[in-house]
Amino acid sequence: MSYEELETLTNGMRERLGEENSALVSEDLLNVLSSYKASLDRIAELEEENNKLKADKEELLKTNGKLFQKIGFEKEEEAEEVAEESEEVSTEEIIEELIDEKGEIV
C-alpha cells in the first residue's frame, strides 16, 4: 500500500467517525501515518544501500579475479626462474666435480 492510499484511508476513517470521535483518534492516526512514511523512507534507503553494496561486490569480484590471474602468472614465472637457477647451479656443481683446483679433469 502506498503512502497516499494509507492517507486517503485514514482521512476517510476520520470523516466517518465524526468530529468528536475523530478528535480522539486523530493523534493516533497521524502517528500511524508518520510511522508508515518513516518506514517507507527507511526501505528506500536500505534498497539504495543494498544496490550499492551489490555493485561494490561485483567490482571487487572482477578486481580479485584480475589479481588472482596476475599472481598465478607471476608464480609460473617465478617457478621457471627457480628451475633455471637450479639448472645453472647443477651445471656449475658438475663442472666443479669434474675439474680439480689445478684445472685438470679428474
N, CA, C and O atoms as CSV, one atom per row, in Angstrom:
chain,resi,resn,atom,element,x,y,z
A,1,MET,N,N,0.850,-1.171,0.000
A,1,MET,CA,C,0.000,0.000,0.000
A,1,MET,C,C,0.896,1.234,0.000
A,1,MET,O,O,1.848,1.328,0.775
A,2,SER,N,N,0.581,2.163,-0.868
A,2,SER,CA,C,1.379,3.387,-0.936
A,2,SER,C,C,0.976,4.339,0.192
A,2,SER,O,O,-0.065,4.178,0.829
A,3,TYR,N,N,1.829,5.324,0.414
A,3,TYR,CA,C,1.561,6.303,1.456
A,3,TYR,C,C,0.279,7.075,1.161
A,3,TYR,O,O,-0.510,7.348,2.066
A,4,GLU,N,N,0.078,7.417,-0.081
A,4,GLU,CA,C,-1.116,8.172,-0.468
A,4,GLU,C,C,-2.391,7.367,-0.212
A,4,GLU,O,O,-3.394,7.918,0.242
A,5,GLU,N,N,-2.353,6.070,-0.501
A,5,GLU,CA,C,-3.515,5.204,-0.255
A,5,GLU,C,C,-3.823,5.116,1.240
A,5,GLU,O,O,-4.985,5.159,1.644
A,6,LEU,N,N,-2.781,4.993,2.052
A,6,LEU,CA,C,-2.992,4.942,3.503
A,6,LEU,C,C,-3.551,6.267,4.019
A,6,LEU,O,O,-4.437,6.289,4.873
A,7,GLU,N,N,-3.025,7.363,3.492
A,7,GLU,CA,C,-3.514,8.681,3.909
A,7,GLU,C,C,-4.985,8.864,3.533
A,7,GLU,O,O,-5.763,9.390,4.329
A,8,THR,N,N,-5.369,8.441,2.344
A,8,THR,CA,C,-6.768,8.520,1.907
A,8,THR,C,C,-7.648,7.670,2.815
A,8,THR,O,O,-8.739,8.091,3.201
A,9,LEU,N,N,-7.185,6.499,3.150
A,9,LEU,CA,C,-7.934,5.597,4.030
A,9,LEU,C,C,-8.136,6.210,5.417
A,9,LEU,O,O,-9.243,6.168,5.953
A,10,THR,N,N,-7.089,6.774,5.998
A,10,THR,CA,C,-7.219,7.374,7.335
A,10,THR,C,C,-8.096,8.627,7.301
A,10,THR,O,O,-8.851,8.877,8.240
A,11,ASN,N,N,-8.004,9.403,6.241
A,11,ASN,CA,C,-8.881,10.582,6.131
A,11,ASN,C,C,-10.339,10.154,6.021
A,11,ASN,O,O,-11.224,10.791,6.593
A,12,GLY,N,N,-10.588,9.069,5.283
A,12,GLY,CA,C,-11.950,8.536,5.187
A,12,GLY,C,C,-12.445,8.062,6.549
A,12,GLY,O,O,-13.614,8.250,6.884
A,13,MET,N,N,-11.567,7.450,7.332
A,13,MET,CA,C,-11.955,6.984,8.679
A,13,MET,C,C,-12.317,8.178,9.560
A,13,MET,O,O,-13.288,8.124,10.315
A,14,ARG,N,N,-11.536,9.253,9.465
A,14,ARG,CA,C,-11.813,10.441,10.272
A,14,ARG,C,C,-13.182,11.025,9.925
A,14,ARG,O,O,-13.940,11.416,10.812
A,15,GLU,N,N,-13.488,11.080,8.647
A,15,GLU,CA,C,-14.772,11.641,8.220
A,15,GLU,C,C,-15.933,10.794,8.725
A,15,GLU,O,O,-16.942,11.337,9.174
A,16,ARG,N,N,-15.803,9.475,8.657
A,16,ARG,CA,C,-16.879,8.585,9.107
A,16,ARG,C,C,-17.049,8.594,10.620
A,16,ARG,O,O,-18.143,8.340,11.123
A,17,LEU,N,N,-15.975,8.886,11.349
A,17,LEU,CA,C,-16.056,8.904,12.805
A,17,LEU,C,C,-16.795,10.133,13.325
A,17,LEU,O,O,-17.376,10.093,14.409
A,18,GLY,N,N,-16.777,11.170,12.598
A,18,GLY,CA,C,-17.393,12.406,13.060
A,18,GLY,C,C,-16.349,13.245,13.782
A,18,GLY,O,O,-15.244,12.786,14.071
A,19,GLU,N,N,-16.732,14.488,14.063
A,19,GLU,CA,C,-15.779,15.424,14.666
A,19,GLU,C,C,-15.326,15.002,16.049
A,19,GLU,O,O,-14.136,15.057,16.358
A,20,GLU,N,N,-16.256,14.585,16.877
A,20,GLU,CA,C,-15.931,14.257,18.276
A,20,GLU,C,C,-15.001,13.038,18.361
A,20,GLU,O,O,-13.953,13.091,19.004
A,21,ASN,N,N,-15.397,11.949,17.708
A,21,ASN,CA,C,-14.567,10.736,17.743
A,21,ASN,C,C,-13.268,10.917,16.944
A,21,ASN,O,O,-12.231,10.351,17.287
A,22,SER,N,N,-13.347,11.706,15.886
A,22,SER,CA,C,-12.162,11.956,15.071
A,22,SER,C,C,-11.080,12.663,15.875
A,22,SER,O,O,-9.891,12.384,15.723
A,23,ALA,N,N,-11.509,13.578,16.726
A,23,ALA,CA,C,-10.551,14.296,17.571
A,23,ALA,C,C,-9.859,13.329,18.533
A,23,ALA,O,O,-8.686,13.519,18.856
A,24,LEU,N,N,-10.571,12.291,18.994
A,24,LEU,CA,C,-9.990,11.330,19.934
A,24,LEU,C,C,-8.914,10.454,19.274
A,24,LEU,O,O,-7.909,10.127,19.906
A,25,VAL,N,N,-9.119,10.081,18.026
A,25,VAL,CA,C,-8.178,9.166,17.353
A,25,VAL,C,C,-7.266,9.883,16.357
A,25,VAL,O,O,-6.405,9.252,15.744
A,26,SER,N,N,-7.442,11.161,16.196
A,26,SER,CA,C,-6.676,11.915,15.209
A,26,SER,C,C,-5.170,11.802,15.444
A,26,SER,O,O,-4.406,11.572,14.507
A,27,GLU,N,N,-4.756,11.962,16.685
A,27,GLU,CA,C,-3.325,11.875,17.006
A,27,GLU,C,C,-2.776,10.487,16.704
A,27,GLU,O,O,-1.670,10.350,16.180
A,28,ASP,N,N,-3.556,9.452,17.036
A,28,ASP,CA,C,-3.112,8.089,16.761
A,28,ASP,C,C,-2.989,7.844,15.254
A,28,ASP,O,O,-2.031,7.222,14.796
A,29,LEU,N,N,-3.968,8.340,14.488
A,29,LEU,CA,C,-3.902,8.186,13.042
A,29,LEU,C,C,-2.709,8.943,12.444
A,29,LEU,O,O,-2.070,8.452,11.512
A,30,LEU,N,N,-2.411,10.114,12.966
A,30,LEU,CA,C,-1.244,10.859,12.500
A,30,LEU,C,C,0.051,10.110,12.824
A,30,LEU,O,O,0.987,10.110,12.025
A,31,ASN,N,N,0.102,9.477,13.991
A,31,ASN,CA,C,1.272,8.672,14.361
A,31,ASN,C,C,1.441,7.478,13.415
A,31,ASN,O,O,2.556,7.137,13.021
A,32,VAL,N,N,0.314,6.852,13.059
A,32,VAL,CA,C,0.361,5.726,12.119
A,32,VAL,C,C,0.895,6.206,10.773
A,32,VAL,O,O,1.759,5.560,10.178
A,33,LEU,N,N,0.383,7.334,10.296
A,33,LEU,CA,C,0.837,7.880,9.018
A,33,LEU,C,C,2.328,8.232,9.044
A,33,LEU,O,O,3.059,7.913,8.107
A,34,SER,N,N,2.770,8.880,10.104
A,34,SER,CA,C,4.185,9.273,10.163
A,34,SER,C,C,5.091,8.053,10.298
A,34,SER,O,O,6.173,8.027,9.713
A,35,SER,N,N,4.670,7.040,11.059
A,35,SER,CA,C,5.454,5.808,11.177
A,35,SER,C,C,5.537,5.083,9.846
A,35,SER,O,O,6.589,4.561,9.477
A,36,TYR,N,N,4.428,5.055,9.131
A,36,TYR,CA,C,4.395,4.399,7.822
A,36,TYR,C,C,5.317,5.125,6.846
A,36,TYR,O,O,6.068,4.491,6.106
A,37,LYS,N,N,5.259,6.449,6.848
A,37,LYS,CA,C,6.121,7.245,5.968
A,37,LYS,C,C,7.594,7.018,6.316
A,37,LYS,O,O,8.427,6.880,5.421
A,38,ALA,N,N,7.917,6.978,7.607
A,38,ALA,CA,C,9.302,6.728,8.034
A,38,ALA,C,C,9.759,5.336,7.600
A,38,ALA,O,O,10.908,5.148,7.200
A,39,SER,N,N,8.856,4.371,7.683
A,39,SER,CA,C,9.186,3.004,7.263
A,39,SER,C,C,9.459,2.943,5.761
A,39,SER,O,O,10.405,2.283,5.330
A,40,LEU,N,N,8.645,3.622,4.968
A,40,LEU,CA,C,8.855,3.656,3.527
A,40,LEU,C,C,10.192,4.327,3.176
A,40,LEU,O,O,10.909,3.874,2.284
A,41,ASP,N,N,10.509,5.401,3.886
A,41,ASP,CA,C,11.782,6.078,3.655
A,41,ASP,C,C,12.957,5.165,3.993
A,41,ASP,O,O,13.950,5.119,3.267
A,42,ARG,N,N,12.833,4.448,5.094
A,42,ARG,CA,C,13.902,3.525,5.526
A,42,ARG,C,C,14.069,2.381,4.521
A,42,ARG,O,O,15.191,1.970,4.224
A,43,ILE,N,N,12.962,1.875,4.007
A,43,ILE,CA,C,13.015,0.803,3.000
A,43,ILE,C,C,13.732,1.298,1.749
A,43,ILE,O,O,14.573,0.592,1.191
A,44,ALA,N,N,13.406,2.496,1.313
A,44,ALA,CA,C,14.055,3.068,0.129
A,44,ALA,C,C,15.552,3.252,0.373
A,44,ALA,O,O,16.370,2.979,-0.505
A,45,GLU,N,N,15.900,3.715,1.569
A,45,GLU,CA,C,17.306,3.904,1.932
A,45,GLU,C,C,18.057,2.570,1.928
A,45,GLU,O,O,19.174,2.484,1.417
A,46,LEU,N,N,17.443,1.536,2.495
A,46,LEU,CA,C,18.073,0.214,2.541
A,46,LEU,C,C,18.211,-0.403,1.142
A,46,LEU,O,O,19.204,-1.068,0.848
A,47,GLU,N,N,17.220,-0.181,0.295
A,47,GLU,CA,C,17.304,-0.684,-1.081
A,47,GLU,C,C,18.458,-0.025,-1.821
A,47,GLU,O,O,19.195,-0.688,-2.552
A,48,GLU,N,N,18.613,1.286,-1.630
A,48,GLU,CA,C,19.709,2.012,-2.268
A,48,GLU,C,C,21.060,1.494,-1.763
A,48,GLU,O,O,21.983,1.276,-2.548
A,49,GLU,N,N,21.163,1.301,-0.457
A,49,GLU,CA,C,22.407,0.775,0.126
A,49,GLU,C,C,22.687,-0.642,-0.371
A,49,GLU,O,O,23.832,-0.986,-0.662
A,50,ASN,N,N,21.642,-1.458,-0.466
A,50,ASN,CA,C,21.777,-2.826,-0.950
A,50,ASN,C,C,22.276,-2.842,-2.392
A,50,ASN,O,O,23.161,-3.628,-2.731
A,51,ASN,N,N,21.717,-1.983,-3.243
A,51,ASN,CA,C,22.150,-1.907,-4.633
A,51,ASN,C,C,23.604,-1.444,-4.741
A,51,ASN,O,O,24.358,-1.935,-5.580
A,52,LYS,N,N,23.987,-0.498,-3.889
A,52,LYS,CA,C,25.374,-0.010,-3.879
A,52,LYS,C,C,26.317,-1.142,-3.464
A,52,LYS,O,O,27.371,-1.327,-4.071
A,53,LEU,N,N,25.939,-1.894,-2.436
A,53,LEU,CA,C,26.775,-2.997,-1.979
A,53,LEU,C,C,26.894,-4.094,-3.033
A,53,LEU,O,O,27.957,-4.693,-3.192
A,54,LYS,N,N,25.805,-4.356,-3.751
A,54,LYS,CA,C,25.867,-5.351,-4.829
A,54,LYS,C,C,26.829,-4.902,-5.922
A,54,LYS,O,O,27.607,-5.702,-6.443
A,55,ALA,N,N,26.772,-3.613,-6.266
A,55,ALA,CA,C,27.675,-3.082,-7.289
A,55,ALA,C,C,29.126,-3.164,-6.812
A,55,ALA,O,O,30.015,-3.529,-7.582
A,56,ASP,N,N,29.364,-2.821,-5.534
A,56,ASP,CA,C,30.709,-2.911,-4.963
A,56,ASP,C,C,31.207,-4.349,-4.982
A,56,ASP,O,O,32.374,-4.603,-5.282
A,57,LYS,N,N,30.326,-5.286,-4.661
A,57,LYS,CA,C,30.690,-6.702,-4.641
A,57,LYS,C,C,31.108,-7.157,-6.029
A,57,LYS,O,O,32.123,-7.837,-6.185
A,58,GLU,N,N,30.331,-6.784,-7.036
A,58,GLU,CA,C,30.662,-7.160,-8.410
A,58,GLU,C,C,32.016,-6.590,-8.825
A,58,GLU,O,O,32.817,-7.274,-9.463
A,59,GLU,N,N,32.265,-5.338,-8.460
A,59,GLU,CA,C,33.544,-4.708,-8.799
A,59,GLU,C,C,34.694,-5.409,-8.087
A,59,GLU,O,O,35.750,-5.628,-8.680
A,60,LEU,N,N,34.497,-5.761,-6.821
A,60,LEU,CA,C,35.536,-6.476,-6.077
A,60,LEU,C,C,35.804,-7.856,-6.663
A,60,LEU,O,O,36.955,-8.288,-6.732
A,61,LEU,N,N,34.755,-8.545,-7.085
A,61,LEU,CA,C,34.942,-9.857,-7.699
A,61,LEU,C,C,35.776,-9.744,-8.976
A,61,LEU,O,O,36.662,-10.562,-9.221
A,62,LYS,N,N,35.489,-8.735,-9.777
A,62,LYS,CA,C,36.264,-8.524,-11.000
A,62,LYS,C,C,37.719,-8.217,-10.665
A,62,LYS,O,O,38.633,-8.790,-11.259
A,63,THR,N,N,37.933,-7.312,-9.713
A,63,THR,CA,C,39.288,-6.920,-9.327
A,63,THR,C,C,40.058,-8.105,-8.752
A,63,THR,O,O,41.220,-8.318,-9.097
A,64,ASN,N,N,39.415,-8.877,-7.876
A,64,ASN,CA,C,40.066,-10.043,-7.297
A,64,ASN,C,C,40.407,-11.075,-8.366
A,64,ASN,O,O,41.472,-11.691,-8.322
A,65,GLY,N,N,39.515,-11.261,-9.315
A,65,GLY,CA,C,39.782,-12.191,-10.406
A,65,GLY,C,C,41.021,-11.780,-11.187
A,65,GLY,O,O,41.862,-12.613,-11.525
A,66,LYS,N,N,41.124,-10.477,-11.471
A,66,LYS,CA,C,42.296,-9.973,-12.189
A,66,LYS,C,C,43.566,-10.182,-11.371
A,66,LYS,O,O,44.602,-10.574,-11.908
A,67,LEU,N,N,43.477,-9.917,-10.058
A,67,LEU,CA,C,44.647,-10.093,-9.196
A,67,LEU,C,C,45.074,-11.557,-9.125
A,67,LEU,O,O,46.266,-11.856,-9.189
A,68,PHE,N,N,44.123,-12.459,-8.996
A,68,PHE,CA,C,44.465,-13.880,-8.943
A,68,PHE,C,C,45.092,-14.341,-10.253
A,68,PHE,O,O,46.011,-15.160,-10.250
A,69,GLN,N,N,44.601,-13.821,-11.360
A,69,GLN,CA,C,45.204,-14.171,-12.641
A,69,GLN,C,C,46.646,-13.674,-12.712
A,69,GLN,O,O,47.535,-14.378,-13.193
A,70,LYS,N,N,46.865,-12.451,-12.225
A,70,LYS,CA,C,48.200,-11.876,-12.246
A,70,LYS,C,C,49.135,-12.643,-11.313
A,70,LYS,O,O,50.265,-12.951,-11.691
A,71,ILE,N,N,48.687,-12.950,-10.126
A,71,ILE,CA,C,49.504,-13.685,-9.157
A,71,ILE,C,C,49.840,-15.066,-9.701
A,71,ILE,O,O,50.974,-15.528,-9.570
A,72,GLY,N,N,48.874,-15.718,-10.304
A,72,GLY,CA,C,49.114,-17.037,-10.880
A,72,GLY,C,C,50.164,-16.957,-11.967
A,72,GLY,O,O,51.021,-17.836,-12.046
A,73,PHE,N,N,50.130,-15.954,-12.794
A,73,PHE,CA,C,51.102,-15.769,-13.864
A,73,PHE,C,C,52.478,-15.512,-13.284
A,73,PHE,O,O,53.460,-16.090,-13.750
A,74,GLU,N,N,52.569,-14.652,-12.269
A,74,GLU,CA,C,53.848,-14.360,-11.633
A,74,GLU,C,C,54.426,-15.611,-10.987
A,74,GLU,O,O,55.637,-15.820,-11.047
A,75,LYS,N,N,53.609,-16.436,-10.381
A,75,LYS,CA,C,54.097,-17.655,-9.745
A,75,LYS,C,C,54.688,-18.600,-10.794
A,75,LYS,O,O,55.690,-19.264,-10.527
A,76,GLU,N,N,54.088,-18.666,-11.969
A,76,GLU,CA,C,54.627,-19.503,-13.029
A,76,GLU,C,C,55.989,-18.983,-13.469
A,76,GLU,O,O,56.913,-19.767,-13.686
A,77,GLU,N,N,56.120,-17.647,-13.605
A,77,GLU,CA,C,57.395,-17.056,-13.980
A,77,GLU,C,C,58.447,-17.344,-12.917
A,77,GLU,O,O,59.580,-17.704,-13.236
A,78,GLU,N,N,58.060,-17.182,-11.639
A,78,GLU,CA,C,58.989,-17.456,-10.551
A,78,GLU,C,C,59.428,-18.913,-10.565
A,78,GLU,O,O,60.599,-19.206,-10.325
A,79,ALA,N,N,58.523,-19.816,-10.838
A,79,ALA,CA,C,58.858,-21.239,-10.892
A,79,ALA,C,C,59.842,-21.508,-12.012
A,79,ALA,O,O,60.770,-22.299,-11.844
A,80,GLU,N,N,59.652,-20.857,-13.161
A,80,GLU,CA,C,60.589,-21.025,-14.267
A,80,GLU,C,C,61.958,-20.481,-13.909
A,80,GLU,O,O,62.973,-21.102,-14.225
A,81,GLU,N,N,62.002,-19.313,-13.245
A,81,GLU,CA,C,63.275,-18.726,-12.827
A,81,GLU,C,C,63.995,-19.635,-11.847
A,81,GLU,O,O,65.205,-19.830,-11.963
A,82,VAL,N,N,63.285,-20.184,-10.899
A,82,VAL,CA,C,63.881,-21.095,-9.921
A,82,VAL,C,C,64.409,-22.334,-10.629
A,82,VAL,O,O,65.490,-22.819,-10.295
A,83,ALA,N,N,63.674,-22.848,-11.589
A,83,ALA,CA,C,64.118,-24.022,-12.341
A,83,ALA,C,C,65.389,-23.704,-13.122
A,83,ALA,O,O,66.313,-24.517,-13.158
A,84,GLU,N,N,65.445,-22.515,-13.755
A,84,GLU,CA,C,66.640,-22.112,-14.491
A,84,GLU,C,C,67.823,-21.972,-13.554
A,84,GLU,O,O,68.922,-22.421,-13.877
A,85,GLU,N,N,67.616,-21.349,-12.384
A,85,GLU,CA,C,68.689,-21.190,-11.406
A,85,GLU,C,C,69.187,-22.544,-10.929
A,85,GLU,O,O,70.393,-22.750,-10.787
A,86,SER,N,N,68.276,-23.459,-10.683
A,86,SER,CA,C,68.690,-24.782,-10.212
A,86,SER,C,C,69.454,-25.515,-11.308
A,86,SER,O,O,70.369,-26.284,-11.012
A,87,GLU,N,N,69.092,-25.289,-12.570
A,87,GLU,CA,C,69.844,-25.891,-13.671
A,87,GLU,C,C,71.245,-25.300,-13.736
A,87,GLU,O,O,72.221,-26.021,-13.943
A,88,GLU,N,N,71.342,-23.975,-13.555
A,88,GLU,CA,C,72.649,-23.336,-13.564
A,88,GLU,C,C,73.510,-23.840,-12.417
A,88,GLU,O,O,74.690,-24.130,-12.614
A,89,VAL,N,N,72.957,-23.946,-11.255
A,89,VAL,CA,C,73.693,-24.440,-10.093
A,89,VAL,C,C,74.124,-25.873,-10.337
A,89,VAL,O,O,75.256,-26.235,-10.016
A,90,SER,N,N,73.293,-26.657,-10.869
A,90,SER,CA,C,73.626,-28.045,-11.137
A,90,SER,C,C,74.772,-28.146,-12.125
A,90,SER,O,O,75.669,-28.969,-11.942
A,91,THR,N,N,74.764,-27.334,-13.160
A,91,THR,CA,C,75.845,-27.337,-14.151
A,91,THR,C,C,77.152,-26.917,-13.503
A,91,THR,O,O,78.186,-27.540,-13.745
A,92,GLU,N,N,77.127,-25.890,-12.698
A,92,GLU,CA,C,78.329,-25.420,-12.005
A,92,GLU,C,C,78.860,-26.483,-11.054
A,92,GLU,O,O,80.065,-26.721,-10.977
A,93,GLU,N,N,77.966,-27.102,-10.351
A,93,GLU,CA,C,78.393,-28.166,-9.431
A,93,GLU,C,C,79.045,-29.313,-10.197
A,93,GLU,O,O,80.050,-29.866,-9.750
A,94,ILE,N,N,78.497,-29.662,-11.314
A,94,ILE,CA,C,79.054,-30.754,-12.126
A,94,ILE,C,C,80.447,-30.380,-12.614
A,94,ILE,O,O,81.364,-31.199,-12.579
A,95,ILE,N,N,80.602,-29.131,-13.072
A,95,ILE,CA,C,81.913,-28.676,-13.554
A,95,ILE,C,C,82.926,-28.718,-12.418
A,95,ILE,O,O,84.057,-29.160,-12.618
A,96,GLU,N,N,82.543,-28.269,-11.239
A,96,GLU,CA,C,83.446,-28.287,-10.089
A,96,GLU,C,C,83.858,-29.710,-9.727
A,96,GLU,O,O,84.990,-29.949,-9.309
A,97,GLU,N,N,82.949,-30.634,-9.887
A,97,GLU,CA,C,83.261,-32.022,-9.583
A,97,GLU,C,C,84.198,-32.636,-10.628
A,97,GLU,O,O,84.998,-33.506,-10.285
A,98,LEU,N,N,84.121,-32.216,-11.869
A,98,LEU,CA,C,84.936,-32.778,-12.933
A,98,LEU,C,C,86.323,-32.175,-13.036
A,98,LEU,O,O,87.262,-32.831,-13.485
A,99,ILE,N,N,86.450,-30.911,-12.614
A,99,ILE,CA,C,87.740,-30.216,-12.745
A,99,ILE,C,C,88.258,-29.931,-11.337
A,99,ILE,O,O,87.537,-29.389,-10.499
A,100,ASP,N,N,89.504,-30.297,-11.088
A,100,ASP,CA,C,90.094,-30.042,-9.776
A,100,ASP,C,C,90.650,-28.620,-9.704
A,100,ASP,O,O,90.464,-27.829,-10.629
A,101,GLU,N,N,91.337,-28.296,-8.594
A,101,GLU,CA,C,91.847,-26.955,-8.353
A,101,GLU,C,C,92.897,-26.536,-9.350
A,101,GLU,O,O,93.035,-25.343,-9.620
A,102,LYS,N,N,93.632,-27.454,-9.901
A,102,LYS,CA,C,94.681,-27.157,-10.860
A,102,LYS,C,C,94.141,-26.963,-12.279
A,102,LYS,O,O,94.892,-26.598,-13.183
A,103,GLY,N,N,92.820,-27.211,-12.480
A,103,GLY,CA,C,92.220,-27.078,-13.789
A,103,GLY,C,C,92.302,-28.340,-14.609
A,103,GLY,O,O,92.074,-28.312,-15.819
A,104,GLU,N,N,92.617,-29.420,-13.986
A,104,GLU,CA,C,92.737,-30.680,-14.678
A,104,GLU,C,C,91.440,-31.475,-14.533
A,104,GLU,O,O,90.751,-31.382,-13.517
A,105,ILE,N,N,91.130,-32.232,-15.529
A,105,ILE,CA,C,89.922,-33.060,-15.476
A,105,ILE,C,C,90.223,-34.251,-14.590
A,105,ILE,O,O,91.258,-34.903,-14.733
A,106,VAL,N,N,89.323,-34.524,-13.688
A,106,VAL,CA,C,89.506,-35.605,-12.723
A,106,VAL,C,C,89.083,-36.916,-13.293
A,106,VAL,O,O,89.169,-37.940,-12.615
